[in-house]
Amino acid sequence: MTAGERVVVVGAGVAGLTSAVVLAEAEVSVHVIAEQVPGVTSLAAGAMWGPYLVEPKDKVDRWGHRSLEVFRELAQDQATGVRLTSGIEASRTAEAPPDWATTLPGFRPCELTELPDGFTAGYRFTVPLIDMPAYLDYLLRRLRAGGGTVEQRRLTSLADVGPAPLIVNCAGLGAGDLAVDPDLRPIRGQHVVVANPGLTEFFSEDTGTSPDLLCFYPHGETVVLGGTAIDDEGDLAPDDTAAARILARCAEVEPRLGHARVLEHRIGARPTRSVVRVKAERQDGVLVVHNYGHGGAGVTLSWGCAQEVRELLSPQLSRRSPSTCLRRPS
């Protein structure tokens, strides 16, 4: 790669912006092109770190662990939107905890007296919670501080990028068309954001593959209530019936939420495939690194996948520097 050439990152969701930050801070010239800045689906995320219902497990474990390291560092600065928060994940059946949870600080089984009515098992731990509007704004600031640029426009193919020797495809659900990938499908998610009635801890139910989720994540003055996971549904129009059911489910666990003022509804389409795709391939002489298909784990895997994107590109990059992925803009 010669001086003046650049890497184009397609997509400005959490995968695209994190990949762009990692590259920019490795002294690579980076230009982001996206229809939505930041991406709507990433804005709609809850978001709690946790590599749940995503494959392949060996890579997911590695990617997730790397992201966890970074989020713990970012939580030292409230301006990032990341906080380490204690709370409970519970189940209505006597389920064993996920292996990733057992390694988190403060992990312990809950006493039955700690659980809401109807729940038979639960686990307490401390985990990063990410306030996505604040966090995505932080990533944009950090990208620009590293010399990256952003352009808002819609692409119908990777050829629309224009002359570029290296492309990183982080287009989320749009990656299916750009990469001609029939395995990619949407899973619709909806959250309700309310004014915080005084909550400081999160709660999440292990609902498995159910389309009806139950979780609430406090972010200072607001709480994000979830949610839905409707497979093969990409419509982003608000669903008032679904929102009412989300509020009712959360209020059953935490009655204070039943009277909380609704601030907004957030809807996204999680880009999902059988396995996350982080892979390099040649297309018409251009090296394309794909980074998509994270389902509901895009935030959880973001820093680990971005690091792998950089490693896949590194043989083509003429100027390389030690990783500085914890550097923050002033």
C-alpha positions as CSV (number, residue, x, y, z in Angstrom):
1,M,0.0,0.0,0.0
2,T,1.5,3.3,-1.1
3,A,1.4,6.7,0.5
4,G,-1.9,8.4,-0.2
5,E,-3.9,5.2,-0.5
6,R,-6.4,4.4,2.2
7,V,-8.6,1.7,3.7
8,V,-12.3,2.2,3.2
9,V,-14.6,0.8,6.0
10,V,-18.2,0.3,4.9
11,G,-20.6,0.8,7.7
12,A,-20.8,3.0,10.8
13,G,-22.3,0.7,13.3
14,V,-20.3,-0.6,16.3
15,A,-18.4,-3.1,14.1
16,G,-17.5,-0.5,11.5
17,L,-16.5,2.3,13.8
18,T,-14.5,0.0,16.1
19,S,-12.6,-1.4,13.1
20,A,-12.0,2.1,11.8
21,V,-10.6,3.3,15.1
22,V,-8.2,0.3,15.5
23,L,-6.9,1.0,12.0
24,A,-6.6,4.7,12.3
25,E,-4.7,4.4,15.6
26,A,-2.3,2.0,13.8
27,E,-1.5,5.0,11.6
28,V,-3.6,3.7,8.7
29,S,-5.4,6.2,6.5
30,V,-9.1,5.3,7.0
31,H,-12.3,6.5,5.4
32,V,-15.7,5.3,6.5
33,I,-18.7,5.2,4.2
34,A,-22.1,4.5,5.6
35,E,-25.8,5.2,4.8
36,Q,-26.5,5.9,8.5
37,V,-24.0,7.5,10.9
38,P,-24.0,6.0,13.4
39,G,-25.8,2.8,12.4
40,V,-29.4,2.6,13.6
41,T,-29.2,-1.0,14.7
42,S,-26.2,-0.3,16.9
43,L,-27.9,2.7,18.4
44,A,-30.8,0.5,19.4
45,A,-28.7,-2.0,21.4
46,G,-29.1,-2.3,25.1
47,A,-26.2,-3.0,25.6
48,M,-24.6,-5.5,28.0
49,W,-21.4,-7.4,27.3
50,G,-22.1,-11.2,26.9
51,P,-21.2,-13.6,24.1
52,Y,-24.6,-15.2,23.9
53,L,-26.2,-17.3,21.1
54,V,-23.3,-16.7,18.6
55,E,-20.8,-18.9,16.9
56,P,-18.1,-20.1,16.3
57,K,-17.4,-20.6,20.0
58,D,-13.6,-20.7,19.9
59,K,-13.3,-17.5,18.0
60,V,-16.2,-15.9,19.9
61,D,-14.5,-16.6,23.2
62,R,-11.3,-14.9,22.0
63,W,-13.0,-11.9,20.4
64,G,-15.3,-11.5,23.4
65,H,-12.4,-11.6,25.9
66,R,-10.5,-9.0,24.0
67,S,-13.5,-6.7,23.9
68,L,-14.0,-7.2,27.7
69,E,-10.5,-6.1,28.4
70,V,-11.1,-2.9,26.4
71,F,-14.5,-2.1,27.9
72,R,-13.0,-2.5,31.4
73,E,-10.4,0.1,30.5
74,L,-13.0,2.4,28.9
75,A,-15.2,2.2,32.0
76,Q,-12.6,4.3,33.8
77,D,-13.9,7.3,31.8
78,Q,-17.6,8.1,32.1
79,A,-17.4,10.1,28.8
80,T,-17.1,6.8,26.9
81,G,-20.6,5.7,27.9
82,V,-19.2,2.4,29.4
83,R,-19.8,1.5,33.0
84,L,-19.1,-1.6,35.1
85,T,-22.4,-2.5,36.6
86,S,-23.6,-5.2,39.0
87,G,-26.8,-7.1,38.5
88,I,-28.6,-10.5,38.1
89,E,-29.2,-12.8,35.2
90,A,-32.0,-15.2,36.2
91,S,-33.9,-18.2,34.8
92,R,-37.4,-19.6,35.4
93,T,-35.8,-23.1,35.2
94,A,-32.7,-24.4,37.1
95,E,-30.3,-23.6,34.3
96,A,-26.5,-23.7,34.7
97,P,-24.8,-20.3,34.2
98,P,-23.1,-19.6,30.9
99,D,-19.4,-20.3,31.1
100,W,-18.5,-16.7,30.2
101,A,-20.4,-15.4,33.2
102,T,-18.6,-17.5,35.8
103,T,-15.3,-15.7,35.1
104,L,-16.8,-12.2,35.7
105,P,-16.0,-10.2,38.9
106,G,-18.4,-10.8,41.7
107,F,-19.9,-14.0,40.2
108,R,-22.0,-16.0,42.6
109,P,-25.3,-17.9,42.6
110,C,-28.3,-16.0,43.9
111,E,-30.3,-16.9,47.0
112,L,-33.9,-17.6,46.1
113,T,-34.8,-14.5,48.2
114,E,-32.9,-12.3,45.8
115,L,-35.0,-13.5,42.8
116,P,-38.3,-12.2,41.5
117,D,-41.4,-14.4,41.8
118,G,-41.4,-17.1,39.3
119,F,-37.6,-17.5,38.9
120,T,-35.8,-20.5,40.2
121,A,-32.2,-19.8,39.5
122,G,-30.0,-16.7,39.1
123,Y,-26.5,-15.4,39.1
124,R,-25.0,-12.1,40.2
125,F,-22.0,-10.6,38.5
126,T,-20.4,-7.3,37.4
127,V,-20.2,-6.6,33.6
128,P,-19.8,-3.7,31.3
129,L,-23.0,-1.9,30.3
130,I,-22.7,0.4,27.3
131,D,-24.9,3.4,26.7
132,M,-24.9,3.1,22.9
133,P,-25.7,6.7,21.8
134,A,-23.0,8.1,24.0
135,Y,-20.6,5.2,23.1
136,L,-21.0,5.5,19.3
137,D,-20.5,9.3,19.6
138,Y,-17.3,8.6,21.6
139,L,-16.1,6.2,18.8
140,L,-16.7,8.8,16.2
141,R,-14.7,11.4,18.1
142,R,-11.9,8.9,18.6
143,L,-11.9,8.0,14.9
144,R,-11.6,11.7,13.9
145,A,-8.9,12.3,16.5
146,G,-7.0,9.5,14.8
147,G,-7.3,11.1,11.4
148,G,-10.2,9.0,10.1
149,T,-12.9,10.6,7.9
150,V,-16.6,9.8,7.5
151,E,-18.8,10.1,4.5
152,Q,-22.6,9.5,4.6
153,R,-24.0,7.8,1.4
154,R,-25.6,4.6,0.3
155,L,-23.8,1.9,-1.5
156,T,-25.5,-0.6,-3.8
157,S,-22.3,-2.6,-4.3
158,L,-18.7,-2.6,-3.1
159,A,-17.7,-1.2,-6.5
160,D,-19.6,2.0,-5.5
161,V,-16.8,2.7,-3.0
162,G,-14.6,3.9,-5.8
163,P,-10.8,3.3,-6.2
164,A,-9.6,1.6,-3.0
165,P,-7.1,-1.2,-2.6
166,L,-8.5,-2.3,0.7
167,I,-12.1,-2.5,1.9
168,V,-13.5,-3.6,5.2
169,N,-17.1,-4.7,4.9
170,C,-18.9,-3.9,8.2
171,A,-22.3,-3.1,6.6
172,G,-24.4,-5.1,9.0
173,L,-27.5,-6.4,7.4
174,G,-26.5,-4.5,4.2
175,A,-23.5,-6.8,4.0
176,G,-25.7,-9.5,2.6
177,D,-26.2,-7.6,-0.6
178,L,-22.7,-6.2,-0.8
179,A,-21.1,-9.7,-0.2
180,V,-23.9,-11.6,-2.0
181,D,-24.4,-13.7,1.2
182,P,-27.8,-15.5,1.3
183,D,-27.0,-16.8,4.8
184,L,-27.4,-13.4,6.4
185,R,-30.8,-12.7,7.9
186,P,-32.4,-10.0,10.2
187,I,-33.6,-10.6,13.7
188,R,-35.7,-7.6,14.7
189,G,-35.1,-6.1,18.1
190,Q,-37.1,-3.4,19.9
191,H,-36.3,-1.6,23.2
192,V,-38.1,1.0,25.2
193,V,-36.2,3.8,26.9
194,V,-37.6,5.3,30.0
195,A,-36.6,7.8,32.6
196,N,-34.7,6.1,35.4
197,P,-36.8,5.8,38.5
198,G,-33.7,5.0,40.6
199,L,-32.3,1.8,39.3
200,T,-28.6,1.1,39.6
201,E,-28.4,-2.6,38.8
202,F,-29.3,-4.5,35.6
203,F,-31.6,-7.5,35.3
204,S,-31.7,-10.0,32.5
205,E,-33.7,-13.2,32.0
206,D,-32.2,-16.1,30.2
207,T,-35.0,-16.6,27.7
208,G,-33.0,-18.8,25.3
209,T,-34.4,-18.6,21.8
210,S,-37.7,-17.0,22.7
211,P,-38.7,-13.9,20.7
212,D,-39.8,-12.2,23.9
213,L,-36.9,-10.9,26.0
214,L,-36.8,-9.5,29.5
215,C,-34.0,-7.2,30.6
216,F,-33.4,-3.7,31.8
217,Y,-30.1,-1.8,31.7
218,P,-29.7,1.4,33.7
219,H,-27.6,4.2,32.1
220,G,-27.6,7.0,34.5
221,E,-30.8,9.1,33.9
222,T,-32.3,6.5,31.6
223,V,-33.1,2.8,31.5
224,V,-33.2,0.6,28.4
225,L,-36.0,-2.0,28.6
226,G,-36.0,-5.1,26.4
227,G,-37.0,-6.6,24.3
228,T,-37.8,-8.6,21.3
229,A,-35.9,-11.0,19.0
230,I,-38.1,-11.8,16.0
231,D,-36.3,-14.0,13.5
232,D,-36.3,-13.1,9.8
233,E,-38.0,-9.8,10.5
234,G,-36.3,-6.6,9.4
235,D,-39.1,-4.0,9.6
236,L,-38.0,-1.0,11.7
237,A,-41.4,0.5,12.3
238,P,-42.3,0.9,16.0
239,D,-44.7,-1.8,17.3
240,D,-46.9,-0.3,20.0
241,T,-48.2,-3.7,21.1
242,A,-44.6,-5.1,21.5
243,A,-43.6,-2.0,23.4
244,A,-46.5,-2.4,25.9
245,R,-45.6,-6.0,26.5
246,I,-42.0,-5.1,27.1
247,L,-43.0,-2.5,29.7
248,A,-45.4,-5.0,31.3
249,R,-42.7,-7.8,31.5
250,C,-40.1,-5.4,33.0
251,A,-42.6,-3.9,35.5
252,E,-43.5,-7.3,36.7
253,V,-39.9,-7.8,37.9
254,E,-39.3,-4.2,38.9
255,P,-42.6,-2.4,39.7
256,R,-41.0,1.1,39.6
257,L,-40.7,0.7,35.9
258,G,-44.4,0.5,35.5
259,H,-44.7,4.2,36.3
260,A,-41.6,5.4,34.5
261,R,-41.9,8.0,31.8
262,V,-41.3,6.6,28.3
263,L,-38.7,8.6,26.4
264,E,-38.3,6.8,23.1
265,H,-38.5,3.5,21.2
266,R,-35.4,2.0,19.6
267,I,-35.7,-0.6,16.8
268,G,-32.9,-2.4,14.9
269,A,-32.4,-5.5,12.8
270,R,-29.6,-7.7,14.1
271,P,-27.5,-9.0,11.2
272,T,-27.4,-12.7,11.9
273,R,-25.9,-15.8,10.3
274,S,-24.9,-19.3,11.5
275,V,-21.4,-18.1,12.2
276,V,-19.9,-14.6,12.4
277,R,-17.9,-13.8,9.3
278,V,-14.5,-12.3,9.7
279,K,-12.6,-13.3,6.6
280,A,-10.5,-11.8,3.8
281,E,-11.0,-12.4,0.1
282,R,-10.1,-10.9,-3.2
283,Q,-12.8,-9.3,-5.3
284,D,-11.8,-7.9,-8.7
285,G,-8.3,-7.3,-7.5
286,V,-9.4,-5.6,-4.2
287,L,-8.7,-7.1,-0.8
288,V,-12.0,-7.2,1.1
289,V,-12.1,-8.1,4.8
290,H,-15.6,-9.0,5.9
291,N,-16.7,-8.3,9.5
292,Y,-20.4,-8.9,9.9
293,G,-23.1,-11.4,11.0
294,H,-22.6,-10.8,14.8
295,G,-26.3,-11.1,15.6
296,G,-27.0,-9.6,19.0
297,A,-23.3,-9.8,20.0
298,G,-22.0,-7.0,17.9
299,V,-20.9,-4.9,20.8
300,T,-19.6,-7.8,22.8
301,L,-17.3,-8.9,19.9
302,S,-16.5,-5.5,18.5
303,W,-12.9,-5.0,19.7
304,G,-11.8,-8.6,19.2
305,C,-13.2,-8.7,15.7
306,A,-11.6,-5.3,14.9
307,Q,-8.2,-6.6,16.0
308,E,-8.6,-9.6,13.7
309,V,-9.5,-7.2,10.8
310,R,-6.3,-5.4,11.4
311,E,-4.3,-8.7,11.5
312,L,-5.9,-9.8,8.2
313,L,-5.0,-6.5,6.6
314,S,-1.5,-6.2,8.1
315,P,0.4,-7.9,5.2
316,Q,-0.9,-5.2,2.9
317,L,-0.2,-2.2,5.1
318,S,3.1,-0.4,4.6
319,R,3.0,1.6,7.8
320,R,2.3,-0.3,11.0
321,S,2.7,0.6,14.6
322,P,2.1,-1.2,17.9
323,S,-1.6,-1.4,18.8
324,T,-2.9,1.6,20.6
325,C,-6.5,0.5,20.9
326,L,-6.9,1.9,24.4
327,R,-5.9,5.4,23.4
328,R,-8.5,8.1,23.9
329,P,-8.9,11.5,22.2
330,S,-8.2,14.5,24.4
